[in-house]
Each structure stands twice: as structure tokens, then as C-alpha cells.
Amino acid sequence: MTDSPLRLLLEFDAQAQRDRSQPPTFLHRRDRKFALICEKQGTTPDANRWLTHLNRLSGPRATPASTDRTLRAWRRITGGFAAIGVIAGMLTMAGLLFYDGGLRINITVLLAFVVLHLALALFTTLQSLAGWQPWRWLIRRFGADPGNGVFKKLHPVLMARAAHLGGITFAIAGLITLLVMVVIQDLAFGWSTTLETAATSYHRLIDAIATPWGWLWPAATPDLALIEATRFFRAGDPGESPDPALWGQWWPFVTMLWATWVLLPRAFLWLLASAQTRQKARRLLASHPAMHALMYRMETPALDTGNDHHDADDLPDTEARNNLLPLPESDTLLCWAGAGEPELPAALQSGKQLIVRAGGRASLADDDRALNRIAEHLGTRAGAVILLVRCWEPPTGELQDFLESARGTWPNGSRIALVPLAADSNREPDAPRLQPWLRFAERVGREFVQVSLPPFQRRDPYIPVGDQS
Amino acid sequence: MIQAPTFAVVGHPNKGKSSVVATLSQNDAIAIALEPGTTRKRQAYPLKVDGQTLYTLIDTPGFQRPRRVLEWLEAHSVSASDHADTVGAFVTQHQGDGRFTDECELLTPLLDGAGIIYVVDGSVPYSTEHEAEMTILRWTGRPSLALINSIGADDYSDTWQAALGQFFQVVRRFDAVRAPFDQHLSLLRAFGQLEPDWEAPLEQATHYLSGQRQQRRRQAATLIARALEDMMSFQEKRTLTANQASETSDGSLADQLRQHWYRHQRKREQSLRVDIEHLYQHQRIRRQEAELQWHSEHDLFSEDSRNAWAVSKRYLATAGFGAGAVSGAGIDALTFGSSLGTGALVGGLIGAAGSYFYGDRLALPALSIGVLRDGLKTATFGPVQDSQFGYVVLGRAVDHWWHISHRNHAGRDLLDLEPADHHWLESLGKTSRQDIQRAFDKCRKRRPLDERQREKFTSAIEQAMAVYDDWRLNRT
């Protein structure tokens, strides 16, 4: 990962866009884990480390990232400006220094051009500070916008940087052209203006302009004599000059004028735009909404509530292949684990010669005694025994053990009719409560256990509940 | 370092032990069935913060032979002081021999130091038959809490409470399927009261769980905002060559576009729902409405949906943002009667669809069929120009979020999203209304929201969720 704030912002933004499609729980887990790793290593988690961490885990990239594409597009734009600057610089300087042996090259025109250029450079900077983007079409055309809001805010400064770089190449190309022409041609500089200006006033102006380099290269500051000697008028006689060599003595001034008032301001503004780009990119990164979310995820502990284990598909076989069968005739009633308490339904009680209780509060010895009593009652005949159970208490291992013992103790061919009772014994149990009993009977063995419902007394709706008997 | 507390959830078969664990561990993939033996082995569900366990819940099978176990224990014990050791000896004796598999599974964590969470069903009558297992649990000497769950509709919890009080330090009522989130936290705090060392981790756990819930609400608002942004700005586009254009009538082209647009919007709404469900760790919710595009109660574009979730014109006016609100109401009024349709095509469309799909009223401003140019013809449908669509989506999303955020993980019922009978958004603050309306307006003009607007939009939706929550609370 580079330290370039611009690349960092773009990479971060691209990652934030990708994260939008990720589940929030995953993002939280991932980023909290990263924060904990940083804590262990004693480092402060920041965007750069975070992206490096993510990229390292994903391995080398196969296709260029959108960041590379955007930066490449901006490099193309900047390169374009630089190339145009070179060509324009050469052409402009060649135009400004055009001299066919007739009129002199007017220093006043050169000064005016430098002022215009300075004004344009300042305007570019001001426009970037104001956020005005007359170049937007160009950005779109070159695909230099990754299509998100954050990076858009950098467009004005990036454009200003590109324009200033173009300005620098313009100035350098112009300077080189000037020097080449000074060497290969005899250039005749002079000054001319319609205004009624004395040579002394013009000298003061030139002196002021040359202040920055006056101490460095005194020859590049024309003296009053040169200024007086090189004034020309279009209507005057071009051959009036006392010494043609004087016309060429202006070139050091022109060179320094160009270098100081065209090249240097551009370079300074370019540096300013570059610093601004970096600073703005850092600021945008720090205030990026995804950065707030990331910091929150890194600061907040990741909570795992214990939902790793999945066994919902591993349900027991809940399909009942057994059906309810009619209640058989029997004179023996066995109440299991408190079923039929506090009062046995009359329909079940009638005609019963033996009623015994087992399970629940009874001891295991009591269970054995109950089994033996029923065995004695049955004698050698294979009969049916009605076993009352509470439908809401599911069949347990204890009942299964009890039934296994009964099968071994009672005469062969004996059967048990399991009768599940609802909390209100006069009502039919709910179907879901019956299902486990049907499956239980199947497990124990259909030849020995069946499930039946008790006979229900239909209540006469016209008689109050208390009056029924 | 103090070992994190462990709680073994024990009890008779089919009393809701797994339901309690599912709700507290927010795990809807725990097998729950009205069948003894659904839980065959003990299973630990640790709550971890940054990988560090704060407490562990252990789901266990139910007692199968408590009387036989108690008889064994009594036969091998001399005095009360050896009770815990005798239980340990019982497990050692019977581990892996197949006779007391379930008892060994449920007693082992207790011997390892777990607290007892004894679960009973308060919807069935109390019976003294449970005393054998309660006695065994008392023999372990572990801190204990009894939980009265409610599986059925009847209520016998008072008798249970009185009886359980004789065996357990603390008795609490907790409906694993319906208990609100505050009760989950309060129950966890009660677990912490069982031992002095357990209080701090449980307090910490409730603090984190509470924070997670807040965070989820914000995340849900972000998901809803994103979906709304997508749906409000979505455009279905079709480009036809001259040949294709000559073969397809404008009517059928418009119809195809409309159908695709509807399908896409329904799909996006469904994906939002899945995202919200996953956010709340609901991975297995069954929703019938996803399948029922024809079902007037559940479809995104049904008249019922509009009646339930669209806002009033007065609301739109007070949403305050001139153009959007007025155009929303204006288009609504304009397209309400199909007779005002400017072209036979649109009129026909509206007429054909009848009044079932309110979405067809949106067809007029959303449909655009271009002329043949350079051998190509472009037709588009959307983005929807009526803000009401946004409010319908918002209402449905917030309603779904509410059901999901209040649904316990023990719940296995079909998710039923009943329509509202009064418009809750009316109590939303003016700033939030404006933020929502502004976002809708930008989306329908297909202008992307910048991050600041997105932030405001999300906050407004979060506010709407709070308003809805409040409205639901006062309603029931």
C-alpha cells in the first residue's frame, strides 16, 4: 500500500463501496478482529494498515483495481495538459519573438503577456478553491471519476494541479525556445507604447519587475541608457538606432522575466495544488462516513451469541405411522404417574374390577407390586389393560421400562391400551399431544401397545356445568 | 482468571429447554419439536465477546428415569454431605452404558460446576411427579434457578411458582417464544445472581447484548435506506433494433417493461428482508408472502399495501419539500383516474390492470417509449415519480424489521406481516419527514445521494423505526 493520500482515499472508498454489499455482522467481525490484531501488535489501526491487511489476505490482484484505473485516467489528463503545455509554450514563444528584421520585438507586449499568464494561473487556483468545475466534461470523457461522491470533491484541486503542470511545461518550453532563438537568431528587442511615457518611468517599471533577480544577475536589469536607446516608434525610421547591438541586450531581462514571472508562479501554484490535494484527500478520508463506521466496528466488541451449532435439520422422526384404535373392553385400569387424579372420569371407572397406580410419586417397588397384582388378576387369560397417562407429559424411559417389565410378567398375548388424558379429562387431547404417544406405542411394539381415546361424555349445552351428573 | 459461568438448562422432556436456549443464544437453528428425545446430546452455546467467553448455556436432554436414578443415589448415600459425590459416582458408574444416557448427559455439566436452569411448562398443571428430578438436582448442590416457560395457552404458573420455590433459589417466568428483549436481559441478570462471581460477567454480557441491539437498529436503518434508494431510482430499460421494434407493439413493450420493473422491485424488497433477518440472526424464517404475488394483502404493488402504508396528502404537504411533495401528491391526484391518461396506450394499461395494482397508476409518469432513431428504439420504465411508492416500501420494510427484531429465536411459526390500521408515520418529526422526502425526490430524479444526505436519510429512517416501535407498543 502506498502512502499517497490520494491512492489511499481511492482504495478506501473502493473498499467501502464493496463493503456495502457485505452483511453487517461479517464486517463487524472482520474489522474488530483486525483491531484486536493491531492491539496485540501494539500498533494503531488506521486506514492504510487496514487496507494492507485486507489486501494481504486476498493475495495478489489479477485485474487492475478501480483505483488504478482512476489514477491512470488522471495521469492521462495531467500528461495531456503537460504535452499541450510544451507545444503551446514553443508556439507562443516563437510567436512572441517573431522578428523579420522589420519592427523590434516589443518588450511591452511581452510584459502584457506575462501579466495575462499570471492572471490565468491565479484564476485556475481561485476556481479550484471555489470548487467550480468547467472541465467536468473532460473528466467524464476520460473516465477519471470512479462514480462516487467523495472523490468528486477532489476534482477541482486535481484539475488545478494538472493545469498548473501544463503551465510549468508551457513555461519551460517557452524558456527553452527563447534561449534557442537567442542563440540562433539576432533578436532585436525594443519597447514601444502609445502612452506618453518617458524612458525614466519605463525604467522604474522595468526595475520593479527585475527586483527579484537584480542582485543575482545585474546584467538582466536594463539600465536607463539602454531603455532610452531602445525605444522605437512604428512611424519612425527603423534604422535610426545608433548601435544595432543594443537591441539584443534585452535578452537576459526577457529570460529572467519569463523564468521568474511565468515559470516560478506556476511551479509555486502547482506545489500549492499538490499540497492541497494531499491535505484534502486526508481530510476526506478522515471524514469519510465509511471511516466512522469502520472505527465504530473496530471499537465495538464483536458479540457471538452462540449460534454456531445447527441441528434444526436433525429432528427425530416425527411421522406417525400408527393410528388411534378403539378402546378395548377391559376390567383393569392402570393409572400412570398421577393420571386420572384428582378424580377418574366416570366413563373409565365404570366396570373396572382392578384399579392400580404406578409411576410418578410411587416407588419402583410399588411399580413392581402393581405389575404383579395385574398379573394375578389376569391369571392365565390374555386380556387388555387400560393404561391412563397424562397426554401433556411425554412418554419417558421409565414408562418404557415399566411396559417391558409388564410384557415379561403378564400372560402372553396381553395388550395395553394407552389412553392419554387431557388436563380436562372430559375433553379430547390436542392432536399434537397425541402424536408422541402414537410414536411411542410404535417403538414399544404395536402387538403389545395401542393408543386409544377414552369415551367422552358429551355435555348438554343447555344444562349448566355444575348441574350435570 | 475466573472461569466463565456455565448454565445447564435441564428439566423434564418437552418443557422448552431448547426453546429457552435458542432464544437466549439467538440461534434459530436449534432443533425444537414436541417430541421427547429431540435433544439427544448436551450442546454448549457460549456467548463470546471478541472470542472471550462470558457465559455458556448448555442445552441438555430431559430426565428419562429420575426415580431409578434417585433410588440409586439414595441406596449409595449415607448422609447429606455426600450427596454431590454420590451424583458424581452415579455418572461415573453409568457413563456410556446406555441405561442412563440422558441423565449422564444432563448431570455431567452440573458436576463440572454449571448452574442449574430448571425449565418447566407453566401451561400444564403442576404435578408432584417432577419432585424426583428436582431432588436429584438439589443433590448436586449447584446454584439453581427455575424457569416457568409457557408452551400452551393455559396458565398454571402460580401453582408452579409456589411449588418450585421449595426446591430452587430463584423462580422466574419466561416465555421463550414471546418474551421481549428486556426480559432476556433481566433473565440473564438473574442467572448472574446465583453466584457472586457470576454477576460481573453476566452484567457485562447484558451490556454488550444491549449495545448489539442498538447497533442492529442502526444497521437495519442503513439497509432499508439503501434498498429505498435502489428501488426509488430503479429504471427498467430496453433497447430494440428496428426489426424488433416493428415486431413489438408499444403496448406489449410497455407491458413487458412494467412487469420486469415490478419483478425487480419485488426481488429487491425480498433481498432487503433476507438481509434484515440475517442481521438479527434469523436464518430460517418462513415467509409465505414471498411466494404470493397475487395475494392482495402481501404484494408490494397491491391496493391493500397502498392503503396500509401510503401516507396522507396532508403528510406529504408537511413533509415540506416543495417540489417533491407537491409532485407526489399531484401525480397521485392526476393518475388516480385513468380517464386523465394522456395516451391511449397508458389509458389501456391502467384500464387493463384494473384497480388491483396501485402501481399501475404510477405508469403514466414512469413510462417513456422513445421514437426510432439511428435504427434503435429505447423504452424505459421508472424511476417511479410518485413518492407514495417510497412510503409503501418504507412502511413495509419498517413493519418487517419490527417483527423480526421482536421475534425470538425459539419461534418457529410462519412470519405473518399484518397490515397496519393507522398511519404511524404521522407522528414522525418534521425534520425526519423532510429528510425522507428529499431523499425520495433525489432518487426519482436519478440523482445520487451524497454521503451527508445518505447519513441524514438513514437517521430519519431510524427515527421512523423508533416511531413505529413506539406506535406498536402503545397499540398493544
HADDOCK unambig.tbl for C-alpha pairs under 7 A between the chains (distance, minus, plus):
assign (segid A and resid 24 and name CA) (segid B and resid 219 and name CA) 6.92 0.50 0.50
assign (segid A and resid 24 and name CA) (segid B and resid 279 and name CA) 6.91 0.50 0.50
assign (segid A and resid 25 and name CA) (segid B and resid 279 and name CA) 6.57 0.50 0.50
assign (segid A and resid 149 and name CA) (segid B and resid 450 and name CA) 5.54 0.50 0.50
assign (segid A and resid 149 and name CA) (segid B and resid 451 and name CA) 6.91 0.50 0.50
assign (segid A and resid 289 and name CA) (segid B and resid 451 and name CA) 6.70 0.50 0.50
assign (segid A and resid 301 and name CA) (segid B and resid 49 and name CA) 6.02 0.50 0.50
assign (segid A and resid 301 and name CA) (segid B and resid 50 and name CA) 5.70 0.50 0.50
assign (segid A and resid 302 and name CA) (segid B and resid 49 and name CA) 5.58 0.50 0.50
assign (segid A and resid 302 and name CA) (segid B and resid 50 and name CA) 5.14 0.50 0.50
assign (segid A and resid 303 and name CA) (segid B and resid 48 and name CA) 5.82 0.50 0.50
assign (segid A and resid 303 and name CA) (segid B and resid 49 and name CA) 4.72 0.50 0.50
assign (segid A and resid 303 and name CA) (segid B and resid 50 and name CA) 6.52 0.50 0.50
assign (segid A and resid 304 and name CA) (segid B and resid 47 and name CA) 5.61 0.50 0.50
assign (segid A and resid 304 and name CA) (segid B and resid 48 and name CA) 4.98 0.50 0.50
assign (segid A and resid 304 and name CA) (segid B and resid 49 and name CA) 6.36 0.50 0.50
assign (segid A and resid 305 and name CA) (segid B and resid 25 and name CA) 4.97 0.50 0.50
assign (segid A and resid 305 and name CA) (segid B and resid 26 and name CA) 6.30 0.50 0.50
assign (segid A and resid 305 and name CA) (segid B and resid 46 and name CA) 6.65 0.50 0.50
assign (segid A and resid 305 and name CA) (segid B and resid 47 and name CA) 4.42 0.50 0.50
assign (segid A and resid 305 and name CA) (segid B and resid 48 and name CA) 6.37 0.50 0.50
assign (segid A and resid 306 and name CA) (segid B and resid 25 and name CA) 5.26 0.50 0.50
assign (segid A and resid 306 and name CA) (segid B and resid 45 and name CA) 4.51 0.50 0.50
assign (segid A and resid 306 and name CA) (segid B and resid 46 and name CA) 4.89 0.50 0.50
assign (segid A and resid 306 and name CA) (segid B and resid 47 and name CA) 5.23 0.50 0.50
assign (segid A and resid 307 and name CA) (segid B and resid 25 and name CA) 6.25 0.50 0.50
assign (segid A and resid 307 and name CA) (segid B and resid 26 and name CA) 6.51 0.50 0.50
assign (segid A and resid 307 and name CA) (segid B and resid 27 and name CA) 4.72 0.50 0.50
assign (segid A and resid 307 and name CA) (segid B and resid 45 and name CA) 6.86 0.50 0.50
assign (segid A and resid 310 and name CA) (segid B and resid 29 and name CA) 4.89 0.50 0.50
assign (segid A and resid 310 and name CA) (segid B and resid 30 and name CA) 5.73 0.50 0.50
assign (segid A and resid 311 and name CA) (segid B and resid 29 and name CA) 6.02 0.50 0.50
assign (segid A and resid 311 and name CA) (segid B and resid 30 and name CA) 5.32 0.50 0.50
assign (segid A and resid 311 and name CA) (segid B and resid 31 and name CA) 5.38 0.50 0.50
assign (segid A and resid 312 and name CA) (segid B and resid 29 and name CA) 4.79 0.50 0.50
assign (segid A and resid 312 and name CA) (segid B and resid 30 and name CA) 4.85 0.50 0.50
assign (segid A and resid 312 and name CA) (segid B and resid 31 and name CA) 3.79 0.50 0.50
assign (segid A and resid 313 and name CA) (segid B and resid 31 and name CA) 6.90 0.50 0.50
assign (segid A and resid 314 and name CA) (segid B and resid 31 and name CA) 6.74 0.50 0.50
assign (segid A and resid 315 and name CA) (segid B and resid 31 and name CA) 6.08 0.50 0.50
assign (segid A and resid 315 and name CA) (segid B and resid 38 and name CA) 6.12 0.50 0.50
assign (segid A and resid 316 and name CA) (segid B and resid 38 and name CA) 5.78 0.50 0.50
assign (segid A and resid 337 and name CA) (segid B and resid 129 and name CA) 6.46 0.50 0.50
assign (segid A and resid 360 and name CA) (segid B and resid 129 and name CA) 4.42 0.50 0.50
assign (segid A and resid 361 and name CA) (segid B and resid 128 and name CA) 6.77 0.50 0.50
assign (segid A and resid 361 and name CA) (segid B and resid 129 and name CA) 5.38 0.50 0.50
assign (segid A and resid 394 and name CA) (segid B and resid 13 and name CA) 6.80 0.50 0.50
assign (segid A and resid 394 and name CA) (segid B and resid 14 and name CA) 6.96 0.50 0.50
assign (segid A and resid 394 and name CA) (segid B and resid 36 and name CA) 6.39 0.50 0.50
assign (segid A and resid 396 and name CA) (segid B and resid 64 and name CA) 4.99 0.50 0.50
assign (segid A and resid 397 and name CA) (segid B and resid 64 and name CA) 4.73 0.50 0.50
assign (segid A and resid 397 and name CA) (segid B and resid 65 and name CA) 5.72 0.50 0.50
assign (segid A and resid 398 and name CA) (segid B and resid 64 and name CA) 6.14 0.50 0.50
assign (segid A and resid 398 and name CA) (segid B and resid 65 and name CA) 4.95 0.50 0.50
assign (segid A and resid 436 and name CA) (segid B and resid 35 and name CA) 5.85 0.50 0.50
